[in-house]
Amino acid sequence: MKFLEESIVKIGLEVADAEDAIEAAGNLLVDEGLVEKSYTKAMRNSYKENGPYFVLAPNIAIPHARPEDGVKEASVSLVQLKEPVVFGHSTNDPVRLVFGLGASSSDEHLILLQKLTTLLNDSVNVDKLTSATNYEDIKNILEMER
């Protein structure tokens, strides 16, 4: 299981729109061999078809797709956006933190969501993630949660 490791975290990324942000989060997982390219496409298609249901709180989006869409290993990436992006959510827009979630089973999905929820339930952590300037800042937040 890979959870917000340095190779799957990007800080201060500039994107044109929500689809670019989803693609960036998915491509971090693809580049590390954790999901197939088809998984990123499925995440984008899910957004197009179902809307911003994964914008779960102010500043936070957790795009994902089904395991059969190409997950190889349970993983969560993070793209911290330089500028907030509108996803179309009525109350939680705009988004600055995009977590790409890939799980190969329901159990893994729940474990990853639980880890994310623990991290993101603390508004101080969300503020720190939003203002992080390098991976060391992220690593320090994660170590505090252990």
LINGI-V149626 format. One record per residue. N is the residue number from 0. RES is the residue in one small letter. PHI is phi in whole degrees, -180 to 180 (999 if undefined). BURIAL is # if it has 24 or more other ideal C-beta (glycine too) atoms within 12 Angstrom, else .. D_FIRST is the distance of its C-alpha to the first C-alpha in whole Angstrom. Layout:
{{N & RES & PHI & BURIAL & D_FIRST} {N & RES & PHI & BURIAL & D_FIRST}}
This chain:
{{0 & m & 999 & # & 0} {1 & k & -112 & # & 4} {2 & f & -129 & # & 6} {3 & l & 53 & # & 10} {4 & e & -78 & . & 10} {5 & e & -54 & . & 14} {6 & s & -70 & . & 13} {7 & i & -121 & # & 12} {8 & v & -128 & # & 15} {9 & k & -128 & # & 18} {10 & i & -105 & # & 21} {11 & g & 69 & . & 25} {12 & l & -78 & # & 24} {13 & e & -100 & . & 27} {14 & v & -132 & # & 27} {15 & a & -81 & . & 30} {16 & d & -163 & # & 29} {17 & a & -61 & # & 26} {18 & e & -63 & # & 25} {19 & d & -62 & # & 25} {20 & a & -65 & # & 22} {21 & i & -63 & # & 20} {22 & e & -60 & # & 21} {23 & a & -63 & # & 20} {24 & a & -64 & # & 16} {25 & g & -69 & # & 16} {26 & n & -66 & # & 17} {27 & l & -61 & # & 15} {28 & l & -71 & # & 12} {29 & v & -62 & # & 14} {30 & d & -61 & . & 16} {31 & e & -94 & # & 12} {32 & g & 74 & . & 12} {33 & l & -89 & # & 9} {34 & v & -140 & # & 12} {35 & e & -80 & # & 16} {36 & k & -57 & . & 19} {37 & s & -60 & . & 20} {38 & y & -69 & # & 17} {39 & t & -61 & # & 18} {40 & k & -62 & . & 22} {41 & a & -65 & # & 21} {42 & m & -63 & # & 19} {43 & r & -66 & # & 23} {44 & n & -63 & . & 25} {45 & s & -62 & # & 23} {46 & y & -64 & # & 25} {47 & k & -62 & . & 28} {48 & e & -81 & . & 29} {49 & n & -112 & . & 27} {50 & g & 79 & . & 28} {51 & p & -87 & # & 26} {52 & y & -60 & . & 25} {53 & f & -92 & # & 21} {54 & v & -87 & # & 23} {55 & l & -88 & # & 22} {56 & a & -160 & # & 24} {57 & p & -54 & . & 26} {58 & n & 78 & # & 25} {59 & i & -122 & # & 21} {60 & a & -125 & # & 20} {61 & i & -129 & # & 17} {62 & p & -67 & # & 18} {63 & h & -160 & # & 16} {64 & a & -141 & # & 17} {65 & r & -81 & . & 17} {66 & p & -54 & # & 14} {67 & e & -70 & . & 17} {68 & d & -81 & # & 18} {69 & g & 128 & # & 15} {70 & v & -82 & # & 12} {71 & k & -101 & # & 10} {72 & e & -146 & # & 6} {73 & a & -58 & # & 5} {74 & s & -164 & # & 6} {75 & v & -136 & # & 9} {76 & s & -103 & # & 11} {77 & l & -139 & # & 15} {78 & v & -117 & # & 18} {79 & q & -93 & # & 21} {80 & l & -85 & # & 24} {81 & k & -63 & . & 27} {82 & e & -122 & . & 29} {83 & p & -62 & # & 28} {84 & v & -124 & # & 28} {85 & v & -85 & . & 30} {86 & f & -102 & # & 28} {87 & g & 100 & . & 31} {88 & h & -87 & # & 30} {89 & s & -66 & . & 33} {90 & t & -120 & . & 32} {91 & n & -105 & # & 28} {92 & d & -75 & . & 29} {93 & p & -83 & # & 29} {94 & v & -111 & # & 25} {95 & r & -119 & # & 24} {96 & l & -118 & # & 20} {97 & v & -117 & # & 18} {98 & f & -100 & # & 15} {99 & g & -84 & # & 13} {100 & l & -110 & # & 11} {101 & g & -127 & # & 10} {102 & a & -131 & # & 9} {103 & s & -96 & # & 10} {104 & s & -157 & . & 12} {105 & s & -62 & . & 14} {106 & d & -62 & . & 12} {107 & e & -63 & # & 9} {108 & h & -57 & # & 11} {109 & l & -66 & . & 13} {110 & i & -63 & . & 10} {111 & l & -64 & # & 9} {112 & l & -64 & # & 13} {113 & q & -64 & . & 13} {114 & k & -63 & # & 12} {115 & l & -64 & # & 13} {116 & t & -62 & . & 16} {117 & t & -58 & . & 17} {118 & l & -66 & # & 16} {119 & l & -89 & # & 19} {120 & n & -69 & . & 21} {121 & d & -94 & . & 23} {122 & s & -62 & . & 25} {123 & v & -64 & . & 25} {124 & n & -62 & # & 22} {125 & v & -61 & # & 22} {126 & d & -61 & . & 25} {127 & k & -66 & # & 24} {128 & l & -64 & # & 21} {129 & t & -68 & # & 24} {130 & s & -100 & . & 26} {131 & a & -57 & # & 23} {132 & t & -112 & . & 25} {133 & n & -159 & . & 22} {134 & y & -67 & . & 19} {135 & e & -56 & . & 20} {136 & d & -60 & # & 21} {137 & i & -66 & # & 18} {138 & k & -57 & . & 16} {139 & n & -62 & . & 19} {140 & i & -64 & # & 19} {141 & l & -64 & # & 15} {142 & e & -68 & . & 17} {143 & m & -67 & . & 19} {144 & e & -83 & . & 17} {145 & r & -76 & . & 16}}
